[in-house]
Amino acid sequence: MVSFTDLKALETMPNLVSTTLQLLLMLAIPLLAFAWIIHRIERLTQRRLAERFGWRSIMWTGWLGTPVHELSHAAMCVVFRHRIDEISLFEPDEDARRLGYVRHSFRHGNKFEELGNLFIGIAPLIGGSIALSLLLWMFYPDAAREAVLHVAGAETVGTGPLDRMVAITTGLCRHIFSPEHLGSGRFWGFLYLVLCVGSHMAPSRSDYAGAKRGVMIFAVIVALGGLLLGVVLQRYPQFAWWLAVAISPLLSLLLLTVILCGIASAVVHLVTHFFPVRFEHV
């Protein structure tokens, strides 16, 4: 015989599933959109340079972007206890269309190490964002400090996650792209280094192929974590707002990364407009 408690549990299941799905989408969609946009910006920028100046022109940005890319892979290998068999931070190979590589191995059957394949594959997105943050602190420490104070300051209490994200991002852009900065060497040096990092922070095809090995394990973890959070939200609905506010600085960083990389890529397209297409880029 079904008890009243069982019936109540069945009634709450649809709400729990709906809440869990909404939460997962709130977290997943911005990250997936960020990965796709950065990948497209990188491909367009590299193709533009290669068509005008040849494949080796990518080294104008690769001298910095490639080591950041490969060190990001290596760092995640260490975190997830993968053995680094071979690493080259910058070794251009035109035939292989490769500037560097990290070869690593792991113990099959070890779920933690298998999960690591996912994070190792997408590591350049994380490492590139961190590198751009460091560049921001190096070139515009006042703007970076103001953003941190804005995140933790009393003026953000009671504001929504979207408002916080927009406020942080617009504040940084207003400071960096102020008219007095546009004519300075510091600004153009900053933009060039942003181009170097941003043009090589998207995972390659082989990176995505390796990441697939950990996707299923990660999906199970995310689903279980989402259900747990869904249960919490059933009892404490305001937790969703707290969570959204907590991740707003991360989303601000991702949005700023897209803006900086997009502007740097636009400058490349504008400058190279005056040069003819001389090479076929594959």
Backbone as CSV, one residue per row, in Angstrom:
resi,resn,N_x,N_y,N_z,CA_x,CA_y,CA_z,C_x,C_y,C_z
1,MET,0.837,-1.196,0.000,0.000,0.000,0.000,0.875,1.250,0.000
2,VAL,0.567,2.222,-0.865,1.354,3.437,-0.982,0.949,4.404,0.118
3,SER,1.930,4.887,0.842,1.650,5.810,1.951,1.524,7.231,1.441
4,PHE,1.017,8.114,2.320,0.885,9.529,1.985,2.246,10.154,1.715
5,THR,3.249,9.726,2.461,4.607,10.252,2.276,5.149,9.902,0.896
6,ASP,4.846,8.655,0.465,5.299,8.243,-0.867,4.651,9.089,-1.960
7,LEU,3.371,9.387,-1.791,2.666,10.207,-2.768,3.240,11.615,-2.842
8,LYS,3.556,12.165,-1.683,4.141,13.503,-1.655,5.506,13.519,-2.358
9,ALA,6.278,12.453,-2.157,7.592,12.352,-2.802,7.446,12.297,-4.321
10,LEU,6.413,11.536,-4.788,6.187,11.439,-6.224,5.762,12.778,-6.809
11,GLU,4.985,13.546,-6.021,4.528,14.847,-6.501,5.678,15.835,-6.667
12,THR,6.686,15.714,-5.825,7.797,16.665,-5.870,8.863,16.294,-6.894
13,MET,8.817,15.063,-7.421,9.842,14.624,-8.359,9.916,15.486,-9.624
14,PRO,8.758,15.806,-10.282,8.854,16.655,-11.474,9.504,17.997,-11.183
15,ASN,9.156,18.602,-10.045,9.754,19.881,-9.679,11.251,19.746,-9.460
16,LEU,11.658,18.630,-8.842,13.071,18.392,-8.579,13.845,18.254,-9.887
17,VAL,13.294,17.472,-10.812,13.950,17.279,-12.105,14.032,18.600,-12.865
18,SER,12.932,19.363,-12.860,12.903,20.646,-13.552,13.929,21.611,-12.967
19,THR,13.998,21.671,-11.653,14.952,22.559,-10.987,16.382,22.153,-11.308
20,THR,16.632,20.844,-11.294,17.974,20.351,-11.593,18.390,20.694,-13.014
21,LEU,17.490,20.504,-13.974,17.795,20.815,-15.367,18.063,22.306,-15.554
22,GLN,17.256,23.134,-14.918,17.457,24.575,-15.026,18.820,24.976,-14.465
23,LEU,19.192,24.366,-13.359,20.476,24.677,-12.726,21.637,24.254,-13.619
24,LEU,21.542,23.052,-14.177,22.607,22.562,-15.045,22.742,23.427,-16.297
25,LEU,21.599,23.843,-16.854,21.641,24.705,-18.037,22.248,26.061,-17.706
26,MET,21.935,26.577,-16.522,22.472,27.872,-16.102,23.990,27.827,-16.019
27,LEU,24.536,26.685,-15.631,25.978,26.541,-15.511,26.628,26.145,-16.829
28,ALA,25.964,25.275,-17.590,26.587,24.698,-18.780,26.553,25.620,-19.993
29,ILE,25.434,26.304,-20.214,25.279,27.095,-21.433,26.340,28.191,-21.557
30,PRO,26.599,28.994,-20.501,27.657,30.017,-20.657,29.027,29.417,-20.950
31,LEU,29.362,28.278,-20.326,30.672,27.664,-20.553,30.789,27.122,-21.970
32,LEU,29.735,26.478,-22.455,29.760,25.953,-23.819,29.811,27.085,-24.843
33,ALA,29.043,28.147,-24.582,29.053,29.292,-25.489,30.436,29.938,-25.524
34,PHE,31.061,30.050,-24.356,32.405,30.627,-24.278,33.394,29.802,-25.093
35,ALA,33.358,28.482,-24.931,34.279,27.602,-25.655,34.079,27.729,-27.165
36,TRP,32.826,27.780,-27.599,32.539,27.852,-29.033,32.991,29.182,-29.608
37,ILE,32.702,30.287,-28.916,33.060,31.615,-29.430,34.579,31.775,-29.500
38,ILE,35.278,31.374,-28.431,36.740,31.486,-28.432,37.344,30.645,-29.553
39,HIS,36.791,29.459,-29.762,37.288,28.594,-30.834,37.109,29.272,-32.195
40,ARG,35.947,29.889,-32.421,35.691,30.541,-33.699,36.613,31.744,-33.899
41,ILE,36.805,32.542,-32.845,37.688,33.709,-32.946,39.105,33.267,-33.286
42,GLU,39.573,32.220,-32.616,40.932,31.726,-32.870,41.084,31.252,-34.294
43,ARG,40.131,30.467,-34.770,40.241,29.921,-36.124,40.223,31.042,-37.167
44,LEU,39.361,32.037,-36.981,39.273,33.139,-37.928,40.568,33.955,-37.948
45,THR,41.140,34.195,-36.775,42.368,34.983,-36.692,43.533,34.244,-37.337
46,GLN,43.692,32.967,-36.996,44.801,32.199,-37.567,44.654,32.036,-39.071
47,ARG,43.434,31.817,-39.524,43.217,31.670,-40.965,43.563,32.977,-41.689
48,ARG,43.175,34.087,-41.095,43.446,35.390,-41.715,44.946,35.627,-41.867
49,LEU,45.700,35.354,-40.823,47.145,35.541,-40.878,47.792,34.583,-41.878
50,ALA,47.366,33.319,-41.848,47.977,32.316,-42.722,47.701,32.594,-44.183
51,GLU,46.507,33.090,-44.519,46.172,33.384,-45.916,46.985,34.554,-46.460
52,ARG,47.300,35.509,-45.598,48.048,36.690,-46.054,49.562,36.487,-46.006
53,PHE,50.049,35.835,-44.960,51.492,35.800,-44.726,52.080,34.386,-44.646
54,GLY,51.246,33.363,-44.821,51.744,31.996,-44.750,51.592,31.396,-43.361
55,TRP,51.720,30.080,-43.318,51.464,29.375,-42.055,52.385,29.848,-40.943
56,ARG,53.632,30.131,-41.252,54.603,30.479,-40.216,54.318,31.838,-39.578
57,SER,53.417,32.607,-40.149,53.039,33.878,-39.526,52.324,33.649,-38.196
58,ILE,51.783,32.444,-38.012,51.115,32.130,-36.753,52.105,32.193,-35.595
59,MET,53.391,32.052,-35.913,54.404,32.119,-34.860,54.550,33.519,-34.273
60,TRP,54.014,34.538,-34.968,54.041,35.887,-34.407,53.252,35.948,-33.101
61,THR,52.279,35.091,-32.994,51.498,35.009,-31.751,51.804,33.725,-30.982
62,GLY,52.264,32.695,-31.717,52.467,31.389,-31.090,53.603,31.332,-30.098
63,TRP,54.581,32.253,-30.206,55.733,32.223,-29.290,55.283,32.335,-27.834
64,LEU,54.161,33.007,-27.590,53.628,33.128,-26.230,52.401,32.243,-26.031
65,GLY,51.500,32.272,-27.009,50.251,31.535,-26.864,50.434,30.040,-26.769
66,THR,51.391,29.500,-27.545,51.605,28.050,-27.529,52.136,27.549,-26.180
67,PRO,53.170,28.170,-25.591,53.604,27.728,-24.259,52.498,27.804,-23.203
68,VAL,51.677,28.863,-23.261,50.546,28.954,-22.323,49.593,27.784,-22.547
69,HIS,49.331,27.485,-23.811,48.444,26.378,-24.182,48.980,25.044,-23.646
70,GLU,50.250,24.770,-23.929,50.829,23.478,-23.545,51.047,23.375,-22.028
71,LEU,51.422,24.461,-21.394,51.584,24.433,-19.934,50.248,24.203,-19.236
72,SER,49.173,24.670,-19.846,47.836,24.411,-19.283,47.537,22.919,-19.303
73,HIS,47.852,22.266,-20.428,47.698,20.808,-20.494,48.551,20.128,-19.416
74,ALA,49.806,20.541,-19.321,50.738,19.904,-18.387,50.287,20.082,-16.943
75,ALA,49.780,21.270,-16.618,49.323,21.524,-15.245,48.176,20.589,-14.872
76,MET,47.248,20.384,-15.798,46.130,19.486,-15.519,46.587,18.032,-15.466
77,CYS,47.621,17.697,-16.225,48.186,16.348,-16.121,48.683,16.097,-14.699
78,VAL,49.331,17.092,-14.119,49.834,16.962,-12.751,48.680,16.835,-11.765
79,VAL,47.646,17.665,-11.943,46.490,17.645,-11.033,45.828,16.274,-11.033
80,PHE,45.673,15.679,-12.213,44.959,14.401,-12.319,45.900,13.195,-12.413
81,ARG,47.158,13.396,-12.018,48.132,12.321,-11.857,48.398,11.549,-13.155
82,HIS,48.348,12.246,-14.275,48.763,11.640,-15.539,50.280,11.741,-15.669
83,ARG,50.875,10.766,-16.298,52.309,10.806,-16.530,52.582,11.590,-17.807
84,ILE,53.446,12.587,-17.721,53.836,13.357,-18.897,54.992,12.627,-19.573
85,ASP,54.706,12.011,-20.711,55.713,11.230,-21.418,56.656,12.111,-22.229
86,GLU,56.099,13.170,-22.796,56.919,14.062,-23.621,56.215,15.406,-23.721
87,ILE,56.998,16.483,-23.698,56.400,17.814,-23.775,57.298,18.725,-24.600
88,SER,56.678,19.531,-25.431,57.389,20.548,-26.198,56.543,21.814,-26.150
89,LEU,57.054,22.846,-25.511,56.282,24.076,-25.341,56.195,24.886,-26.624
90,PHE,57.217,24.781,-27.470,57.178,25.529,-28.733,58.114,24.869,-29.732
91,GLU,57.535,24.102,-30.633,58.305,23.371,-31.649,57.492,23.343,-32.937
92,PRO,57.542,24.424,-33.720,56.710,24.527,-34.928,56.968,23.389,-35.911
93,ASP,55.896,22.793,-36.395,55.975,21.711,-37.375,54.902,21.997,-38.428
94,GLU,55.320,22.565,-39.549,54.349,22.971,-40.565,53.625,21.777,-41.172
95,ASP,54.318,20.656,-41.371,53.685,19.478,-41.967,52.551,18.957,-41.090
96,ALA,52.784,18.939,-39.786,51.764,18.449,-38.850,50.813,19.546,-38.408
97,ARG,51.050,20.797,-38.876,50.245,21.938,-38.443,50.200,21.999,-36.915
98,ARG,51.393,21.947,-36.310,51.491,21.871,-34.849,52.601,22.789,-34.379
99,LEU,52.360,23.487,-33.284,53.360,24.387,-32.706,53.973,23.829,-31.429
100,GLY,53.297,22.907,-30.785,53.782,22.300,-29.550,52.916,21.113,-29.205
101,TYR,53.292,20.378,-28.172,52.488,19.207,-27.807,52.825,18.747,-26.390
102,VAL,51.886,18.000,-25.827,52.092,17.298,-24.553,51.559,15.891,-24.741
103,ARG,52.420,14.915,-24.595,51.990,13.509,-24.666,51.942,12.965,-23.244
104,HIS,50.808,12.390,-22.890,50.635,11.919,-21.517,49.936,10.567,-21.516
105,SER,50.038,9.879,-20.432,49.412,8.563,-20.286,48.787,8.455,-18.902
106,PHE,47.848,7.510,-18.779,47.133,7.332,-17.511,46.785,5.865,-17.337
107,ARG,46.356,5.523,-16.142,45.993,4.135,-15.839,44.530,3.903,-16.188
108,HIS,44.301,3.054,-17.163,42.929,2.715,-17.539,42.250,1.974,-16.382
109,GLY,41.025,2.364,-16.116,40.286,1.786,-14.992,40.308,2.676,-13.771
110,ASN,41.229,3.628,-13.730,41.263,4.599,-12.637,40.339,5.750,-13.027
111,LYS,39.178,5.828,-12.366,38.157,6.796,-12.749,38.632,8.232,-12.607
112,PHE,39.425,8.503,-11.583,39.925,9.856,-11.373,40.814,10.276,-12.539
113,GLU,41.698,9.394,-12.959,42.602,9.717,-14.061,41.857,9.751,-15.391
114,GLU,40.849,8.890,-15.549,40.048,8.929,-16.774,39.256,10.239,-16.852
115,LEU,38.732,10.683,-15.716,38.041,11.964,-15.666,38.981,13.101,-16.049
116,GLY,40.237,12.972,-15.686,41.219,14.007,-15.977,41.378,14.292,-17.455
117,ASN,41.081,13.314,-18.320,41.200,13.540,-19.757,40.350,14.717,-20.219
118,LEU,39.173,14.863,-19.620,38.298,15.968,-19.989,38.948,17.308,-19.647
119,PHE,39.440,17.419,-18.423,40.001,18.691,-17.972,41.345,18.985,-18.637
120,ILE,42.095,17.930,-18.942,43.353,18.130,-19.678,43.056,18.648,-21.079
121,GLY,41.996,18.120,-21.700,41.643,18.540,-23.051,41.207,19.995,-23.126
122,ILE,40.428,20.451,-22.147,39.915,21.825,-22.183,40.791,22.791,-21.389
123,ALA,41.923,22.306,-20.890,42.795,23.117,-20.036,43.218,24.448,-20.658
124,PRO,43.476,24.522,-21.994,43.885,25.813,-22.553,42.861,26.926,-22.361
125,LEU,41.578,26.570,-22.311,40.558,27.583,-22.052,40.732,28.161,-20.652
126,ILE,41.044,27.285,-19.700,41.240,27.723,-18.316,42.554,28.484,-18.186
127,GLY,43.632,27.875,-18.705,44.939,28.506,-18.605,45.000,29.824,-19.352
128,GLY,44.358,29.899,-20.510,44.349,31.138,-21.276,43.623,32.252,-20.542
129,SER,42.504,31.922,-19.909,41.756,32.921,-19.141,42.579,33.429,-17.956
130,ILE,43.285,32.516,-17.301,44.147,32.911,-16.181,45.274,33.816,-16.678
131,ALA,45.870,33.453,-17.826,46.954,34.267,-18.389,46.467,35.666,-18.738
132,LEU,45.261,35.767,-19.295,44.710,37.079,-19.625,44.435,37.888,-18.362
133,SER,44.026,37.206,-17.299,43.822,37.897,-16.020,45.142,38.453,-15.489
134,LEU,46.214,37.662,-15.617,47.528,38.122,-15.178,47.998,39.319,-16.008
135,LEU,47.730,39.282,-17.304,48.080,40.423,-18.159,47.319,41.669,-17.729
136,LEU,46.042,41.480,-17.366,45.244,42.604,-16.900,45.839,43.210,-15.635
137,TRP,46.271,42.350,-14.704,46.889,42.829,-13.463,48.222,43.515,-13.741
138,MET,48.954,43.030,-14.735,50.259,43.616,-15.055,50.133,44.992,-15.712
139,PHE,49.187,45.113,-16.655,49.074,46.344,-17.439,48.102,47.351,-16.832
140,TYR,47.022,46.844,-16.234,46.009,47.737,-15.675,45.612,47.275,-14.265
141,PRO,46.549,47.359,-13.332,46.264,46.875,-11.972,45.123,47.631,-11.294
142,ASP,44.989,48.915,-11.590,43.904,49.685,-10.977,42.540,49.152,-11.402
143,ALA,42.399,48.839,-12.688,41.132,48.305,-13.192,40.845,46.935,-12.591
144,ALA,41.885,46.088,-12.504,41.701,44.756,-11.928,41.336,44.854,-10.451
145,ARG,42.010,45.745,-9.734,41.737,45.921,-8.309,40.310,46.450,-8.084
146,GLU,39.892,47.358,-8.930,38.540,47.906,-8.818,37.487,46.823,-9.052
147,ALA,37.773,45.912,-10.011,36.836,44.819,-10.282,36.720,43.886,-9.087
148,VAL,37.868,43.578,-8.449,37.848,42.705,-7.272,37.078,43.365,-6.141
149,LEU,37.314,44.652,-5.933,36.602,45.377,-4.869,35.107,45.443,-5.168
150,HIS,34.779,45.524,-6.441,33.367,45.565,-6.812,32.679,44.236,-6.512
151,VAL,33.408,43.149,-6.734,32.843,41.823,-6.446,32.555,41.669,-4.964
152,ALA,33.506,42.118,-4.131,33.377,41.923,-2.686,32.736,43.108,-1.975
153,GLY,32.511,44.218,-2.698,32.057,45.437,-2.038,30.597,45.421,-1.642
154,ALA,30.279,46.337,-0.746,28.911,46.418,-0.229,27.935,46.892,-1.297
155,GLU,28.455,47.604,-2.329,27.550,48.136,-3.342,26.908,47.046,-4.175
156,THR,27.447,45.830,-4.150,26.882,44.740,-4.937,25.854,43.933,-4.153
157,VAL,25.726,44.189,-2.849,24.778,43.442,-2.039,23.358,43.747,-2.511
158,GLY,22.608,42.702,-2.778,21.229,42.870,-3.209,21.067,42.985,-4.715
159,THR,22.156,43.116,-5.454,22.060,43.182,-6.906,22.007,41.778,-7.484
160,GLY,21.380,41.651,-8.652,21.250,40.350,-9.280,22.545,39.903,-9.934
161,PRO,22.662,38.612,-10.243,23.884,38.072,-10.863,24.200,38.736,-12.198
162,LEU,23.174,38.947,-13.032,23.397,39.564,-14.337,23.868,41.001,-14.175
163,ASP,23.266,41.713,-13.215,23.680,43.099,-12.965,25.142,43.154,-12.525
164,ARG,25.542,42.225,-11.662,26.921,42.185,-11.193,27.879,41.904,-12.345
165,MET,27.532,40.930,-13.166,28.399,40.552,-14.280,28.572,41.716,-15.250
166,VAL,27.465,42.373,-15.592,27.521,43.505,-16.521,28.312,44.658,-15.918
167,ALA,28.101,44.918,-14.626,28.794,46.024,-13.962,30.303,45.795,-13.929
168,ILE,30.708,44.576,-13.598,32.137,44.260,-13.530,32.780,44.376,-14.910
169,THR,32.123,43.790,-15.926,32.697,43.777,-17.273,32.747,45.170,-17.881
170,THR,31.661,45.924,-17.766,31.639,47.269,-18.338,32.635,48.183,-17.628
171,GLY,32.805,47.981,-16.319,33.783,48.780,-15.579,35.192,48.539,-16.080
172,LEU,35.541,47.280,-16.316,36.868,46.950,-16.838,37.075,47.505,-18.240
173,CYS,36.082,47.332,-19.093,36.203,47.816,-20.472,36.294,49.337,-20.513
174,ARG,35.517,50.006,-19.660,35.557,51.462,-19.623,36.942,51.966,-19.237
175,HIS,37.583,51.250,-18.329,38.913,51.657,-17.877,39.960,51.357,-18.953
176,ILE,39.941,50.165,-19.501,40.976,49.760,-20.461,40.870,50.553,-21.757
177,PHE,39.653,50.727,-22.248,39.463,51.359,-23.554,39.107,52.840,-23.442
178,SER,39.543,53.472,-22.383,39.319,54.907,-22.246,40.137,55.643,-23.309
179,PRO,39.664,56.797,-23.788,40.354,57.513,-24.886,41.824,57.794,-24.614
180,GLU,42.170,58.110,-23.355,43.569,58.425,-23.073,44.488,57.215,-23.192
181,HIS,43.916,55.992,-23.097,44.735,54.792,-23.211,44.970,54.379,-24.667
182,LEU,44.054,54.743,-25.553,44.107,54.246,-26.932,45.357,54.701,-27.677
183,GLY,45.928,55.825,-27.282,47.118,56.314,-27.961,48.415,55.939,-27.289
184,SER,48.349,55.092,-26.262,49.553,54.729,-25.508,50.129,53.406,-25.988
185,GLY,51.450,53.279,-25.848,52.104,52.023,-26.199,51.681,50.900,-25.280
186,ARG,51.353,51.232,-24.040,50.921,50.208,-23.090,49.659,49.508,-23.588
187,PHE,48.704,50.281,-24.112,47.452,49.700,-24.593,47.710,48.736,-25.742
188,TRP,48.509,49.160,-26.727,48.745,48.315,-27.897,49.621,47.111,-27.556
189,GLY,50.528,47.281,-26.595,51.297,46.134,-26.117,50.395,45.125,-25.429
190,PHE,49.478,45.630,-24.624,48.503,44.771,-23.946,47.644,44.031,-24.969
191,LEU,47.157,44.757,-25.974,46.291,44.135,-26.976,47.051,43.075,-27.775
192,TYR,48.331,43.335,-28.070,49.127,42.349,-28.805,49.308,41.072,-27.988
193,LEU,49.608,41.209,-26.696,49.777,40.030,-25.846,48.450,39.295,-25.664
194,VAL,47.356,40.043,-25.606,46.033,39.412,-25.568,45.814,38.587,-26.828
195,LEU,46.226,39.147,-27.974,46.107,38.417,-29.240,46.952,37.150,-29.215
196,CYS,48.164,37.249,-28.667,49.046,36.084,-28.593,48.404,34.948,-27.794
197,VAL,47.854,35.288,-26.649,47.238,34.268,-25.789,45.906,33.811,-26.371
198,GLY,45.073,34.783,-26.759,43.736,34.449,-27.232,43.710,33.669,-28.522
199,SER,44.754,33.830,-29.349,44.790,33.119,-30.635,45.204,31.663,-30.498
200,HIS,45.522,31.228,-29.281,45.992,29.846,-29.093,45.376,29.194,-27.852
201,MET,44.288,29.744,-27.348,43.735,29.187,-26.118,42.603,28.185,-26.354
202,ALA,42.144,28.059,-27.581,41.100,27.072,-27.855,41.717,25.683,-27.995
203,PRO,41.083,24.648,-27.462,41.584,23.279,-27.633,41.604,22.878,-29.101
204,SER,42.580,22.066,-29.465,42.679,21.573,-30.838,41.748,20.372,-31.021
205,ARG,41.686,19.867,-32.241,40.855,18.684,-32.503,41.324,17.488,-31.688
206,SER,42.641,17.321,-31.599,43.168,16.202,-30.803,42.870,16.403,-29.320
207,ASP,42.844,17.660,-28.871,42.493,17.941,-27.469,41.056,17.517,-27.185
208,TYR,40.155,17.885,-28.094,38.747,17.505,-27.911,38.575,15.992,-27.974
209,ALA,39.344,15.353,-28.869,39.257,13.887,-28.978,39.688,13.229,-27.676
210,GLY,40.764,13.734,-27.074,41.215,13.185,-25.797,40.245,13.477,-24.673
211,ALA,39.599,14.641,-24.731,38.663,15.028,-23.673,37.442,14.118,-23.622
212,LYS,37.092,13.508,-24.755,35.906,12.655,-24.803,36.004,11.479,-23.835
213,ARG,37.232,11.075,-23.507,37.399,9.911,-22.629,36.864,10.156,-21.228
214,GLY,36.795,11.415,-20.836,36.323,11.706,-19.480,34.931,12.297,-19.414
215,VAL,34.292,12.454,-20.589,32.998,13.125,-20.623,31.928,12.355,-19.871
216,MET,31.870,11.031,-20.067,30.806,10.238,-19.446,30.910,10.268,-17.921
217,ILE,32.135,10.139,-17.414,32.319,10.180,-15.962,31.911,11.546,-15.421
218,PHE,32.314,12.585,-16.130,31.966,13.941,-15.698,30.458,14.156,-15.757
219,ALA,29.805,13.600,-16.788,28.357,13.756,-16.916,27.627,13.114,-15.740
220,VAL,28.120,11.955,-15.301,27.503,11.286,-14.141,27.683,12.134,-12.890
221,ILE,28.893,12.673,-12.703,29.169,13.503,-11.526,28.292,14.748,-11.536
222,VAL,28.188,15.380,-12.697,27.377,16.594,-12.810,25.904,16.290,-12.547
223,ALA,25.420,15.165,-13.089,24.023,14.799,-12.882,23.732,14.551,-11.406
224,LEU,24.611,13.816,-10.735,24.410,13.549,-9.304,24.514,14.846,-8.497
225,GLY,25.511,15.675,-8.854,25.637,16.958,-8.168,24.440,17.848,-8.411
226,GLY,23.907,17.812,-9.640,22.720,18.595,-9.947,21.511,18.140,-9.165
227,LEU,21.356,16.831,-9.024,20.233,16.321,-8.224,20.362,16.739,-6.766
228,LEU,21.599,16.679,-6.240,21.819,17.100,-4.861,21.488,18.580,-4.683
229,LEU,21.939,19.398,-5.636,21.611,20.816,-5.560,20.114,21.052,-5.732
230,GLY,19.493,20.213,-6.573,18.048,20.320,-6.742,17.307,20.081,-5.448
231,VAL,17.767,19.094,-4.675,17.159,18.819,-3.364,17.337,20.020,-2.444
232,VAL,18.544,20.599,-2.478,18.806,21.781,-1.644,17.889,22.931,-2.046
233,LEU,17.715,23.114,-3.354,16.873,24.208,-3.830,15.412,24.021,-3.472
234,GLN,14.990,22.761,-3.347,13.617,22.522,-2.934,13.357,23.076,-1.540
235,ARG,14.362,22.994,-0.693,14.208,23.473,0.684,14.648,24.923,0.837
236,TYR,15.658,25.328,0.047,16.189,26.687,0.154,16.229,27.307,-1.247
237,PRO,15.109,27.810,-1.746,15.057,28.360,-3.113,16.051,29.502,-3.343
238,GLN,16.368,30.252,-2.283,17.289,31.385,-2.451,18.708,30.936,-2.765
239,PHE,18.996,29.632,-2.584,20.347,29.137,-2.855,20.706,29.315,-4.326
240,ALA,19.707,29.250,-5.212,19.965,29.437,-6.644,20.501,30.839,-6.898
241,TRP,19.934,31.826,-6.203,20.405,33.204,-6.357,21.825,33.347,-5.825
242,TRP,22.076,32.739,-4.678,23.428,32.787,-4.103,24.449,32.158,-5.061
243,LEU,24.069,31.009,-5.649,24.975,30.317,-6.564,25.252,31.166,-7.802
244,ALA,24.194,31.766,-8.339,24.362,32.602,-9.524,25.256,33.806,-9.224
245,VAL,25.082,34.395,-8.056,25.918,35.530,-7.658,27.370,35.081,-7.499
246,ALA,27.570,33.877,-6.952,28.928,33.372,-6.715,29.683,33.154,-8.013
247,ILE,28.986,32.735,-9.078,29.675,32.464,-10.343,29.715,33.687,-11.255
248,SER,29.083,34.787,-10.847,29.084,35.979,-11.697,30.488,36.514,-11.976
249,PRO,31.447,36.488,-11.005,32.809,36.915,-11.347,33.448,36.043,-12.427
250,LEU,33.200,34.717,-12.370,33.727,33.818,-13.400,33.142,34.163,-14.757
251,LEU,31.833,34.376,-14.799,31.191,34.728,-16.063,31.690,36.079,-16.569
252,SER,31.980,36.990,-15.643,32.536,38.289,-16.040,33.901,38.103,-16.696
253,LEU,34.715,37.215,-16.123,36.033,36.933,-16.696,35.903,36.333,-18.085
254,LEU,34.981,35.386,-18.251,34.786,34.762,-19.559,34.303,35.793,-20.578
255,LEU,33.375,36.661,-20.158,32.865,37.680,-21.065,33.962,38.664,-21.443
256,LEU,34.773,39.061,-20.473,35.885,39.971,-20.762,36.882,39.313,-21.708
257,THR,37.143,38.025,-21.522,38.054,37.291,-22.403,37.548,37.310,-23.836
258,VAL,36.258,37.064,-24.012,35.661,37.096,-25.357,35.790,38.488,-25.965
259,ILE,35.527,39.530,-25.169,35.597,40.902,-25.677,37.022,41.249,-26.100
260,LEU,38.004,40.942,-25.245,39.394,41.263,-25.552,39.876,40.507,-26.787
261,CYS,39.579,39.209,-26.844,40.005,38.407,-27.997,39.303,38.873,-29.270
262,GLY,38.025,39.235,-29.146,37.279,39.718,-30.298,37.846,41.022,-30.836
263,ILE,38.204,41.941,-29.935,38.776,43.218,-30.367,40.142,43.010,-31.008
264,ALA,40.977,42.167,-30.389,42.296,41.881,-30.965,42.159,41.250,-32.350
265,SER,41.212,40.336,-32.496,40.991,39.703,-33.799,40.484,40.714,-34.815
266,ALA,39.627,41.635,-34.386,39.112,42.665,-35.295,40.244,43.561,-35.797
267,VAL,41.185,43.882,-34.911,42.337,44.690,-35.323,43.158,43.949,-36.377
268,VAL,43.365,42.648,-36.181,44.101,41.840,-37.163,43.392,41.878,-38.516
269,HIS,42.066,41.690,-38.496,41.315,41.695,-39.757,41.384,43.061,-40.433
270,LEU,41.363,44.126,-39.643,41.420,45.465,-40.216,42.787,45.729,-40.858
271,VAL,43.857,45.401,-40.160,45.210,45.651,-40.665,45.500,44.790,-41.897
272,THR,45.119,43.514,-41.853,45.427,42.610,-42.966,44.530,42.834,-44.177
273,HIS,43.529,43.688,-44.028,42.651,43.996,-45.169,43.444,44.599,-46.324
274,PHE,44.540,45.251,-46.016,45.337,45.933,-47.026,46.370,45.007,-47.675
275,PHE,46.375,43.737,-47.288,47.316,42.773,-47.866,46.535,41.727,-48.672
276,PRO,47.041,41.320,-49.830,46.314,40.350,-50.656,46.423,38.936,-50.091
277,VAL,45.467,38.098,-50.469,45.521,36.681,-50.111,46.558,36.016,-51.004
278,ARG,47.573,35.439,-50.400,48.695,34.856,-51.159,48.870,33.373,-50.907
279,PHE,48.261,32.843,-49.866,48.465,31.437,-49.518,47.109,30.765,-49.313
280,GLU,47.073,29.488,-49.649,45.893,28.674,-49.384,46.046,28.062,-48.008
281,HIS,45.120,28.395,-47.119,45.215,27.899,-45.732,44.288,26.705,-45.569
282,VAL,44.848,25.613,-45.091,44.071,24.384,-44.880,43.565,24.374,-43.463
